[in-house]
Amino acid sequence: MKKIIIVAVLCAGIAYVVSLASETETDWMPLFNGKDLTGWVQINGTAKYTVEDGVIVGTTAEGSPNSFLCTQKEYGDFILEFEVLLDDRLNSGVQIRSQSLKDYQNYRVHGYQVEIASNGNAGFIYDEARRGWLSTDADRADDAKQKAFKKGEWNQYRVECRSDSIKTWVNGILIADLRDSMTPKGFIGLQVHSFRGDPPAWVKWRKIRIQEL
């Protein structure tokens, strides 16, 4: 349920009453129950996903391709928020409006990915297994955007998908603002990227919630 705010607007000497819907806590639904992986399914790869102290932990597996823990439900227009903590040796991402289809590279996960990385690319949009970077080189060279992600800390992400508009924020800083209509709906997926090295690398997620629009 949305909270309705009544605003009086004066135009040409005539008063109009306008109602504005504001975001409230009751609009949000958790995607992760904090206990187990109910509502999620792993697609591709052999990385390990576990729940530890109310946090989803993704751990790399030697020789595995990219792995994805995906929602069983698909989403079209929505606001997604989550927090992420990343091993500096790894890059990761969250898939949005993504697909896994038999007739596309034998169920390979593909679609929009919100980048999780400590190399300056955090929050930008990559088209996984399809077209590559959708965020422009100029955007990804922006100094303030490159510094939004904090190494060794929990980072807060916000993603808004409305029709062909995709916007992202990292720690309150607007990162991506693009329009693309290739895929209007799909699952949300937590990526553990392929990785070589010992000990295994990891990525952690918490406070994952969504508001469907």
Secondary structure as GFF3:
##gff-version 3
##sequence-region A 1 213
A	DSSP	beta_strand	3	11	.	.	.	ID=ss1
A	DSSP	beta_strand	14	22	.	.	.	ID=ss2
A	DSSP	three_ten_helix	25	27	.	.	.	ID=ss3
A	DSSP	beta_strand	29	30	.	.	.	ID=ss4
A	DSSP	beta_strand	40	43	.	.	.	ID=ss5
A	DSSP	beta_strand	48	52	.	.	.	ID=ss6
A	DSSP	beta_strand	55	59	.	.	.	ID=ss7
A	DSSP	beta_strand	67	71	.	.	.	ID=ss8
A	DSSP	beta_strand	78	86	.	.	.	ID=ss9
A	DSSP	beta_strand	92	99	.	.	.	ID=ss10
A	DSSP	beta_strand	110	116	.	.	.	ID=ss11
A	DSSP	beta_strand	125	128	.	.	.	ID=ss12
A	DSSP	beta_strand	132	133	.	.	.	ID=ss13
A	DSSP	alpha_helix	137	140	.	.	.	ID=ss14
A	DSSP	alpha_helix	143	146	.	.	.	ID=ss15
A	DSSP	beta_strand	155	162	.	.	.	ID=ss16
A	DSSP	beta_strand	165	170	.	.	.	ID=ss17
A	DSSP	beta_strand	173	179	.	.	.	ID=ss18
A	DSSP	beta_strand	187	192	.	.	.	ID=ss19
A	DSSP	beta_strand	202	212	.	.	.	ID=ss20
###
